């Protein structure tokens, strides 16, 4: 059952982000270099999307850097933020340090922009 804004905010205040499980809200593409572009719909409401006929692409592309791409590809709905930090620390070493802080901030930014959600908030 979807929680309202106040319920989600209450959970986020009490929760340790490292123990939360991110879940993607949008699709993605991977380019030749292995970098991810998140495909964000221009209109989230399908009625509005159907009403507005446009020749423009249906999605915005949000291009992620190497670290952001590695984080995004590890979001599978099962791994916690802590698990993702451990994996990336082993793979990218000092590029992600301080891993917990950097990755938590990045995921919270993606959550605020509605590119992902957390399993605990669904």
C-alpha positions in Angstrom: 0.0 0.0 0.0 1.4 3.4 -1.0 2.2 5.6 2.0 1.4 9.3 1.9 3.9 12.1 2.2 3.7 12.4 6.0 4.1 8.6 6.6 7.1 8.5 4.2 8.7 11.5 5.9 8.2 9.9 9.4 9.9 6.7 8.2 12.8 8.5 6.6 13.5 10.5 9.8 13.7 7.3 11.9 15.5 5.1 9.3 19.1 4.6 8.7 19.5 5.1 5.0 22.2 2.4 4.9 19.6 -0.2 5.9 17.1 0.8 3.2 16.6 -1.0 -0.1 16.4 1.2 -3.2 14.1 0.3 -6.1 14.3 2.0 -9.5 11.3 4.0 -10.7 12.5 4.6 -14.2 14.1 2.7 -17.1 17.6 3.2 -18.3 19.9 2.8 -21.2 23.6 1.9 -21.2 26.0 3.5 -23.7 29.2 1.9 -25.2 31.3 3.2 -22.4 29.1 1.5 -19.8 27.5 4.7 -18.6 23.9 4.9 -17.7 21.3 7.3 -18.9 18.1 7.2 -16.8 15.0 7.6 -19.0 12.6 9.9 -17.2 9.1 10.3 -18.8 8.3 13.9 -19.8 4.8 13.3 -18.3 4.2 11.0 -15.4 0.5 11.1 -15.7 -0.6 8.9 -18.7 -3.7 11.0 -19.3 -1.7 14.1 -19.8 0.8 12.3 -22.0 -2.0 11.0 -24.2 -3.6 14.4 -24.4 -0.4 16.3 -25.4 0.8 15.2 -28.8 4.4 16.0 -29.3 7.1 15.2 -31.8 9.6 15.5 -29.0 11.0 12.3 -27.4 8.8 10.8 -24.7 11.7 10.8 -22.2 14.4 13.0 -20.8 17.8 11.3 -20.5 19.7 11.9 -17.3 23.3 10.9 -17.9 25.2 9.5 -14.9 29.0 9.5 -14.4 31.0 6.4 -13.7 30.1 6.2 -10.0 26.5 7.1 -10.5 26.2 4.4 -13.2 27.8 1.8 -11.0 25.3 2.7 -8.2 22.3 2.6 -10.5 23.2 -0.8 -12.0 23.4 -2.3 -8.5 19.9 -1.2 -7.6 18.0 -4.5 -7.9 15.3 -4.2 -5.2 17.2 -6.7 -3.0 20.5 -5.0 -2.1 20.5 -2.5 0.7 22.5 0.8 0.4 25.1 -0.8 2.7 25.5 -3.7 0.3 25.9 -1.3 -2.6 28.6 0.6 -0.7 30.5 -2.5 0.1 30.4 -3.6 -3.6 31.5 -0.3 -4.9 34.3 0.2 -2.4 35.7 -3.1 -3.6 35.3 -2.2 -7.2 36.1 1.5 -7.4 38.3 2.0 -4.2 39.0 5.7 -3.6 36.7 7.0 -6.3 33.7 6.5 -4.0 35.3 7.4 -0.7 33.7 8.3 1.7 31.4 5.6 0.2 28.6 5.6 2.8 28.1 9.4 2.7 28.6 9.9 -1.0 26.3 7.0 -2.1 23.6 7.8 0.6 23.5 11.4 -0.6 23.3 10.4 -4.2 20.5 8.0 -3.6 18.6 10.5 -1.5 18.9 13.0 -4.3 17.5 10.4 -6.8 14.7 9.7 -4.4 13.8 13.4 -4.1 13.8 13.7 -7.9 11.5 10.6 -8.0 14.0 8.5 -10.1 13.9 5.8 -7.4 12.0 4.8 -4.3 12.8 2.7 -1.2 11.2 -0.6 -0.6 10.4 0.4 3.0 8.4 3.4 1.7 6.2 1.5 -0.7 
